[in-house]
Amino acid sequence: MPPLNLTQLAIGERVQHELLVVDRVEKTQVNGDPFVLLTLGNASGSIGVAPIWSNQREWADGADRGRVVQAIGQVGLYPKTGRRQIHLAGPLRVLPMEQVNLHAFLPRIAGETTRLWDWIDKRRTEITTPTLRRVVDLFYADDSFRHQLEQTPGSVNGHHAKLGGLLLHVFEVTSIARNMAKTMNANADLVVVGALLHDVGKVEAYEIDGGGFAQTPRGLLLGHVVLGCLMLERRLAAVGRSICSEGQLLDLQHMILSHHGALEFGSPVQPMTIEAEIVHWADEASAKANDMIESLEDTESFAAGKEFSDKRPWRVGRRIWRRPDGVWQG
């Protein structure tokens, strides 16, 4: 049976597929009767399940977050929100953990990652400053790090929150920053290295946890910005020799620590060099554009046949326009 595209389900469509339990919430009615709310998902997205009331509560037995279940039912609408949901026709069948590959149910970026790696590796070969090339290779010439990066999301539930999302985000930030550096006559080598290193801390800050992505204890206690700076220091110390000067290291540390732009957004310092400023705004451009792209793709935000969203998607905070086909043709 082909994978189910949850974003394209039509009202009345039958569902008989294996799905991941993304979330489970236990609630109680006014009269004290318990009921269960489930969110199911796969690589295409997620969808809610109509409330499982107390008289059918055993239908959800074992359907805990992170488990894969076979769901049989029909797609309907939740009256209060107009969102689609699955109305179950019978109990969920919980699959044994050893029979499922959780990665297959998580969202992932489109296309092969090879093209992203080829582009990044080409940019590495173009770095003409020997010290900067040696520093970036401490990470990007390490197969273990490359594997971690490719399996890490760009965020837990925001921009690029997909397997491979961090790799795509790093590609976008580096591409944007590199062009900005050339336009503004900044140090292009330094900008490229800063962009490649700015989010390395996310490989230690995020993990796959049950039904989706979550922050690790290190991510919660330190944050990916600080973790990235610490990872750079550790890798330099492990080499056992100085491959860059103290001043160069300070420059790179500043770019990592300032890339969110301000304290209230997670950076302990604001950008104080043109290269740090460029990396910060390239990071913003990648994240905000991805928020807009995925919000435009969210069918739940648009009433059938409407160009303008009838809601304000939380990731952009405003109504958006889905341009009709053919506007710019002819």
N, C-alpha and C positions, 0 to 999 in steps of 0.2 A: 504494500500500500504506500503511495507517495506521501511525502511529508505534508502536513496540513498547514496552509498559510492562514494564520489566525487574523491577519489584517484584512483579508478579503472574504471572510465568511458572510454569507447572505442570511437574512432572517428566514427561518424555516429550514435551513440546511441541516442535514443530519451529520452528526459527529460520531465517529467510532475509531478513536485514535489513541496512541500512547502520548501522554503529556506529563510534563514536570510540575509538581506542586511548588509553585513559586511562593505562595503565602497561605497561611491558615490562621483564621481568627475565630476564637470561641466567644459567643455572645449569649446574652439572656434576654428573652422577651419581657415585656412588662409584667406578665403573669408568672414569671419565674422559669418558664420553660427554656431550656438551652437550645441553641442552634449553631450551625457551623457555616462560615463563609470561606470559600476557597478561591484562590486565583491559580489558574493553570497556564502553562506556557510551553513554548519550544523556541527554536532558533528564529522564528518569524516574529515573535512578540508574545503577548499574554492576553488572557480573557478571564473574566469572572465567572463563577458558577452561581446559579440561583441558590438562595438560602436552602440549606439542608435542615429541615425542621426536626423537632424532637422525635416525632413518630417515625422518622427515617434516618435518624442520626447514625445508625450503624452503617449506612452507606458510605460514610467518610472514615470508618475505622481503619487506622494505619496510614491514612493519607496525610502524612506529616510533611512539613516543608523539606524539600530535597529528595522526596521519593517520586518515583515515576509510576503513574497509574494509567490504566486503560479506562477512558471515559466514553460512555455511550449516551447520546442524548440529542437534543435539537437546539438550534440557535434561536434565541428570542430576545426581547428588549426588556431592560429594567425600566419600569414606567417613570420613576422619579428623575432619572438622569438621561434616559434615551440611549444608554450604552447597551451594547450587545452582551449577552451572557448565555451560558450553556445551561439548559434545563435538563437535568439528568433523567434518564429513563430507568435507571437501576443503580445498584451499588458500584462503587469504583473498585476495580481490581488492582491491587498493589503488586507491582512486579518486584521480584527479588533483586537486591542491590547488585549481585554479581552478574545479573543478566543485562544490565544497562550501562551505557556510557554517558555520564552526565554532560560531558562536553558537547555531545551531539544535540542536546536540548537547549544549550545556552546561545544567545544571539552572537553572531560573529560578523565581521566586516565582509563586504562583497568582494569577490575576485581573489586571485592568488596573491599571497604576500611576497612572492618572488620579485615582482616589479618594484615594490617598495624597498626591499633590501638592495636590489640592483642600483636604484637611484641613490640611496644612502651611501652605499659603498663607493659609488662614483664620486660623490661629494667628498668622502674621506680621502680619496687619492688626489683630489685637487687642492688639499690643504698644503700650503707651501711653507708654513712655519713649523719646523721640525718638532719643537716642544709641544705645540698644540696637537700635532698628529699623534705623537706618542701618548699624550694624555687621553685623547678620545679612543685610541686603540686599546687602552686598558679595559674598556667596556666593549666596544664594538668589534674587537678582534677575538673576543671570548665567546665561544660557542654556547656555553652555559647561560651567559647573560642574554645572548640573542634569543635563545629558546624562552627564557623567562619573559623577555620583552614582548615576544610574539603572543604569549598566552595571557597577557595582562590587559585589563580594560583601561580605557582612558579615564574613567571615573566609576564610582559604584552605581550611580543611577542617573547621571547627567550626561554631559557630552561624551561621545565615543565610548559609551558603556557597553562594549562588546568585546568578545575575544578578538585580539588583534587591534583593538581600538587604540591602545597606547602607541603601537607601531605606526598606525595611520596618522595619529595626532602628531607624533614626532616628525614624520615626513612632511605634514602640512606646515607645521611651525618652522621647520628648517627651510622649506621652499619659500615661504612668505618672508622670513627674516633675511634670507640670502639676497632676495631681490630688493628688499628695503635697504640693506647695507650698501649695495651697489648704487642705488639711487641717491642715497644720502652721503656717499663717500666715506662710509665708516669702515672699520677693519673687518673685512668679509670673513677672513679665517676665524677670527675670534667670535663673530656672530654665529657662524655655522657650528662651531664647537659648543658654544653656549646653548644653542638650540637643541643640539643632539644630547646634551647633558641635562637640560633643565628639568626633566621629569623622570630621571633614572630612579629616584626614590620611590616611585610608584610600584616598582617590582617587589619592594619589601612592604609597601603600605597596603596593597590590595591582595585579596585572595578569593578563590571560589569557595563559597560556604553554602552547602545545602542547595537551596533553590536559586541561587544567584551569586552576585558579587558582594563582598563585604570588606571592611577594613580589618587589618590584622591588629594585634595588640600594639605593635610598633607604630602602625599607622595612626591609631587612636591617640597614643601617648606622645608621639613626636611629630607626626604629620609628614607628608611626602617631601615637602620643601626642605625641612631640616634633615630628613633621612638622606636625601640626595647629596647634601653637603658632606655628611658623615661617610657615605659610601665612597665619595671621591677621596677623602682623606685616608680611608682604609686601603683602598686600592693603591694609592701612592706609597703608603707605608709598607705594603706587602711586596712591592718591587725591590725594596732594599737599597734603592739609590735615588738620587734626586734627578727627575727628568724635566722639571721645570723650576723656575726660580720662585722665591716666596712671593714676589710681586705678581707673577703670572698666576700663581695659585689663588692669591687674594682676589684677582680679577675674575677668575672662574667661579670662585665661591660666591662672590657678590652677584654674579649673573643668576646663579641657581637660587640664592636666597631672596632675590628681589623680583623674580619673574611674575609673581602675583600682583605686584604693584603697590600694595599698601598693607598695613598691619591688619585692617579689618577683613582683608581677603586672604590672609594666610602668610604674608611675607613679613619677616621681622624688620626689613629695611625697604626703602623705596629705591628705584633705579637711580644711580648717580653717574652713569656713563652713557654715551650714545648707544653703545652696543647692548647694554643691559636694557635700555629703554626700547630698543628695537625688538629684542627677544620677548619682552613683556607684551608689547602690542601684537606681535605675531601670535603669541599664545592666546591672547584674547580673541583675535580674528578667527583662529581655527576653532576655538570652543564655541563662540557665539554663532558662527556660520553653521556649525554642525547642529546647534540647538534649533536654528531656523529650518534647516533642511529636514530634520526628523520631525519637527512640529508640523511642517507642511505635509509630510507623509502620513501623519496620524489621522486616520479616517474618523476617529471618534470626535475630533474637534470640528468637523464640518457636517452640516446637515446635507442630505442627499441633493446633489445638483447645485449646491451653493458654492460661490466663488470665495466668499469671505467666511472665516471661521465664526461660528456663533458663540464660541467660548474663547477665553484667553489662555492658551496653553501655558502651563506653569513655567516652562523653560524659557519662554520669551516674554511673558507677562503682558501681552497685548494681542489684540485681534490681528490676524494675518490674512494675506490675499493669495489664494491659489490661482495663479494666472491661467486663464483658459487656453486650451491648445489653439494654435494658429494666430495668436495675437501678433507675433512678429514675422509671420509668413506673408510673402507677397507685398 
